[in-house]
Amino acid sequence: MFALLREIPDFTTSWCRYTLAMMRASNREVSEFNDNLFIAAHIALTAARDNPLSMMETMEIVEHNASMARKGLSGMQDKMADYAFDQIEEATRAFLNSLLQSDGEKLSGYMRREADIMESVSNFNEQIEAIADEFGFHFNTANYKLVHETDGFQLYQVLPLKPGVEVRTDLKPVMLVPPYMLGVHILSFLPYENKSYSHSFANEGIPTYVRVVKDIMTNDKVQTMTPEQDCEQTYELLAKIKELNGGKKVTLNGTCQGGYICLMNILSGKLQDVCDALITNVTPVDGTYSAAISGMPTMHHDFITTTLPSGNKVANGYLLSLGMRFVAIDRETPLVKVLDQASLHRATDLNPGKTPAALFRWLLKERVHLPLAIANMSSHTFQDPIADDGTLPVKLFDKPLNIKSLIDLNVPWYQNYAIKDDLVTPPCATAGNKYLGDWSGLESVAFFGGHVAILTSPYAKKAPVNGAFTDANGKASRGPVKFQMDISA
């Protein structure tokens, strides 16, 4: 008993450290989450003043909010129960060790360890800020070359980082197209840690280019961008790449929403002279198969718009990002995020590494507004299904787009998706395949992990992007980089 009493001062000090650190970490997460909520509330109230919801729409919104609240509360309760059980088990063991003077961790040591973990969590934001120098593209360095630009886009060539690798003139070029909303930097996650999707192409010597949307906050042409203008400017960029690479046609490689835009542009028939292959990463081909998104209430666009100083309205990226977070609200509530980070820091001995810091930076710092016409197009793809004959729910140049046109255009389609993706679910990503029958030009590959796994871990042992492997469905497959190398032969 006296041994236990001697530990009380140390235990009390550690308990105070733990409490203060948890308050600091929780306040940070609550502040970040509430910031998005307040932005959303401001936009919604302004929209409701000018364009009120009907009674039916109001009831739908209330029911959806109640459902999200129940889901978030349930997830928080489950996480708290698991966390408390683990803590009580460890604390009881440490208490008995102190009381009985047994070998093993004592009560004061246990509390000191937990305080160190929570302080590491509370200081994690410093790591998120520090990773900026290594995360994403740094187009102002010699590793990238600006080769062309249009009214809305800049075209950069991504040069190899791997020692001894030079750009090969005998290989087909590829142009990467990121999603509008979450920006371009996810395609170059941690290039010096061998965790960059774009560099996985460049480091094989493939002429690799990336389409970068100009700053929407200062560029009127981006603010008013339409899908037709996207297609026309994409043609211009591809024509420049073709010119720079001895007349070789280009492979379009789009990620998530960027993949859908690539598919649309190819189906329009406008790119026949400059593009002859398509790669899509976790692309929502038919968003109605993603219950998490298509199940959201349908609202007129006044409820997602922000008016910029130019007077142009754009879709608010913070609000749209919040909508994506609501898809996984059971894992996105502030308390759950703090406890998840505590588990991560505990499992890694207070050194979670660069990958979590870079991932958090992307999620928190890389949100941008969308041109309203592009957001409207994306909304249709999640609310309206593909027609029975394979026609997409959106048009280009006032003409219908049919998936079967890929066969007539003779554009092979390498399509990959993530087996554990709860945003772009496997049925959502593969919904167009049934319209292509047994066409040999379609290659559908199931990758392991979640929505951004192929981008943050391109060289995963189970499914390296530059190798052959057995995919998550047990099918012999190859990665997109190997696909590009093979079709260059």
LINUR-V781678 format. One record per backbone hydrogen bond with DSSP energy under -1.0 kcal/mol. CO is the residue of the C=O (numbers start at 1). NH is the residue of the N-H. Records with the same first field share a line. If there is no record, write none. Layout:
BEGIN
CO = NH, NH
END
This chain:
BEGIN
1 = 5
2 = 6
5 = 8
7 = 11
8 = 12
9 = 13
10 = 14
11 = 15
12 = 16
13 = 17
14 = 18
15 = 19
16 = 20
17 = 21
18 = 22
19 = 23
20 = 24
21 = 25
22 = 26
23 = 27
24 = 28
25 = 29
26 = 30
27 = 31
28 = 32
29 = 33
30 = 34
31 = 35
32 = 36
33 = 37
34 = 38
35 = 39
36 = 40
37 = 41
38 = 42
39 = 43
40 = 44
41 = 45
42 = 46
43 = 47
44 = 48
45 = 49
46 = 50
47 = 51
54 = 58
55 = 59
56 = 60
57 = 61
58 = 62
59 = 63
60 = 64
61 = 65
62 = 66
63 = 67
64 = 68
65 = 69
66 = 70
67 = 71
68 = 72
69 = 73
70 = 74
71 = 75
72 = 76
73 = 77
74 = 78
75 = 79
76 = 80
77 = 81
78 = 82
79 = 83
80 = 84
81 = 85
82 = 86
83 = 87
84 = 88
85 = 89
86 = 90
87 = 91
88 = 92
89 = 93
90 = 94
91 = 95
92 = 96
93 = 97
94 = 98
95 = 99
96 = 100
97 = 102
106 = 110
107 = 111
108 = 112
109 = 113
110 = 114
111 = 115
112 = 116
113 = 117
114 = 118
115 = 119
116 = 120
117 = 121
118 = 122
119 = 123
121 = 124
123 = 126
124 = 128
125 = 129
126 = 130
127 = 131
129 = 132
130 = 133
131 = 134, 135
138 = 141
141 = 144
143 = 159
145 = 157
148 = 155
152 = 214
153 = 150
154 = 212
155 = 147, 148
156 = 210
157 = 145
162 = 165
173 = 251
174 = 209
175 = 253
176 = 211
177 = 255
181 = 368
184 = 187
185 = 188
187 = 198
188 = 136
189 = 136
190 = 193, 195
195 = 190
196 = 200
198 = 202
199 = 203
201 = 204, 206
202 = 205
205 = 168
207 = 174
208 = 158
209 = 176
210 = 156
212 = 154
215 = 218, 219
219 = 223
220 = 224
222 = 225
226 = 230
227 = 231
228 = 232
229 = 233
230 = 234
231 = 235
232 = 236
233 = 237
234 = 238
235 = 239
236 = 240
237 = 241
238 = 242
239 = 243
240 = 244
241 = 245
242 = 247
245 = 248
250 = 276
251 = 175
252 = 279
253 = 177
254 = 281
255 = 258
256 = 259, 260
257 = 261
258 = 262
259 = 263
260 = 264
261 = 265
262 = 266
263 = 267
264 = 268
266 = 269
271 = 274, 275
274 = 250
277 = 252
278 = 414
279 = 254
280 = 416
281 = 256
283 = 285
286 = 289
287 = 290
290 = 293, 294
291 = 295
293 = 296
300 = 303
301 = 304
304 = 316
306 = 314
308 = 311
312 = 308
314 = 306
315 = 370
316 = 320
317 = 321
318 = 322
319 = 323
320 = 324
321 = 325
322 = 326
325 = 328
326 = 329
328 = 331
333 = 337
334 = 338
335 = 339
336 = 340
337 = 341
338 = 342
339 = 343
340 = 344
341 = 345
342 = 346
343 = 347
344 = 348
345 = 350
346 = 349
348 = 351
354 = 358
355 = 359
356 = 360
357 = 361
358 = 362
359 = 363
360 = 364
361 = 365
362 = 366
370 = 315
371 = 375
372 = 376
373 = 377
374 = 378
375 = 379
376 = 380
377 = 381
379 = 383
380 = 384
381 = 287
387 = 390
390 = 403
391 = 387
396 = 399
399 = 396
401 = 392
402 = 405
403 = 406
404 = 407
405 = 409
406 = 411
412 = 278
413 = 443
414 = 280
415 = 445
416 = 282
417 = 447
418 = 421
425 = 429
426 = 430
428 = 286
430 = 433
432 = 435
433 = 436
436 = 439
439 = 442
441 = 413
443 = 415
445 = 417
446 = 472
447 = 419
449 = 420
450 = 453
452 = 456
453 = 457
457 = 460
458 = 465
464 = 467
465 = 481, 482
467 = 479
469 = 477
471 = 474
475 = 471
477 = 469
479 = 483
480 = 484
481 = 485
482 = 486
483 = 487
END
